[in-house]
């Protein structure tokens, strides 16, 4: 299947297009992982976080190790369950995205949150992630966007081989490659969709200033992608889809 056929099959992008076909993407990724492993286990086996992580540890040169972590405490587990429940109520079309098998760990560094494409379906949340319910909900969307988008990258990488690592994110973070910029762009638009729905719902937790910041972050990272000559075919196609979606975000919400 070509990159354009893949995007047609899955009907868009996770957390961006409401009719995105998560089931189709999971099936495609499970087949990719089965082909790497060379076995004939049930496809659902290949979608389990620990199985997938062990698979990539065996087959990816220089695969990363887990950062310092521990199990989530009871209070953190309760808060996490409430955050997921809130997101499903606010954005019911995201329910299947939120139900993806993911191992969530307590990160023991100063970083707020962490995922890695080569540690598939593993999420690490730092102490600061649990500062407030809104922070936690946004970070869940942020990191799940990375995880789901990385599933697409397991089929076709977003960048050309030997792409440079001199890209800078809108936050000022440097040393990024085109894949990293595209993952950042995808998380930003996903977080925009979350904050926009929170604002429209009339929630007292709405943060219009955060919504505006994320919208600008999305547009700046999109501009960086459009100026890059190092995106793969699927990277270009995803960037084009994000560009088309960006016009839908130009609403009164961002013009105040």
Beta strands, then each sheet from edge to edge (+ up, - down):
strand 1: 69-70
strand 2: 103-107
strand 3: 113-114
strand 4: 122-125
sheet 1: 1+ 2- 4- 3+
end
